[in-house]
Amino acid sequence: MEYSKQTVIDGLKRTIAQTEARIVDLSEPCVKSLAFSRSEERDLLKKKVKNWKKRIKELEDGTEGIENE
């Protein structure tokens, strides 16, 4: 099954919003024994969000070229 670009973009934006909420949650103070693992997870999620935003930009740039034709 093939999805339209707009559906993929909307899905990525929703995923980014959920992930950013998780990042905020992981940024809150916690017990020292959990601090390292939380910071590692937070850094990984930030990296994923950055890649998803890049993917959205690529899809939107591709969509603009199709719409203008």
FENQUIFEN-V744965 format. One record per residue. N is the residue number from 1. RES is the residue in one small letter. PSI is psi as a letter, one per 30 degrees, with the letter a starting at -180 (NA if undefined). D_LAST is the distance of its C-alpha to the last C-alpha in Angstrom with 1 decimal. Layout:
N/RES/PSI/D_LAST, N/RES/PSI/D_LAST
//
This chain:
1/m/k/25.3, 2/e/k/21.7, 3/y/l/20.5, 4/s/l/17.2, 5/k/e/16.2, 6/q/e/17.1, 7/t/e/20.4, 8/v/e/21.2, 9/i/e/20.4, 10/d/e/22.7, 11/g/e/25.3, 12/l/e/25.4, 13/k/e/25.7, 14/r/e/28.6, 15/t/e/30.2, 16/i/e/30.1, 17/a/e/31.8, 18/q/e/34.4, 19/t/e/35.0, 20/e/e/35.4, 21/a/e/38.0, 22/r/e/39.8, 23/i/e/39.8, 24/v/e/41.4, 25/d/e/43.9, 26/l/f/44.8, 27/s/f/45.3, 28/e/l/48.2, 29/p/k/51.7, 30/c/a/53.3, 31/v/k/56.3, 32/k/e/56.8, 33/s/f/56.8, 34/l/f/53.2, 35/a/e/51.8, 36/f/e/50.9, 37/s/e/49.0, 38/r/e/47.2, 39/s/e/46.1, 40/e/e/44.9, 41/e/e/42.9, 42/r/e/41.5, 43/d/e/40.4, 44/l/e/38.8, 45/l/e/36.8, 46/k/e/35.7, 47/k/e/34.4, 48/k/e/32.5, 49/v/e/30.9, 50/k/e/29.9, 51/n/e/28.2, 52/w/e/26.5, 53/k/e/25.1, 54/k/e/23.8, 55/r/e/22.2, 56/i/e/20.6, 57/k/e/19.2, 58/e/e/17.8, 59/l/e/16.1, 60/e/e/14.7, 61/d/e/13.4, 62/g/e/11.7, 63/t/e/10.4, 64/e/e/8.9, 65/g/e/6.7, 66/i/e/5.6, 67/e/e/5.6, 68/n/f/3.8, 69/e/NA/0.0
//
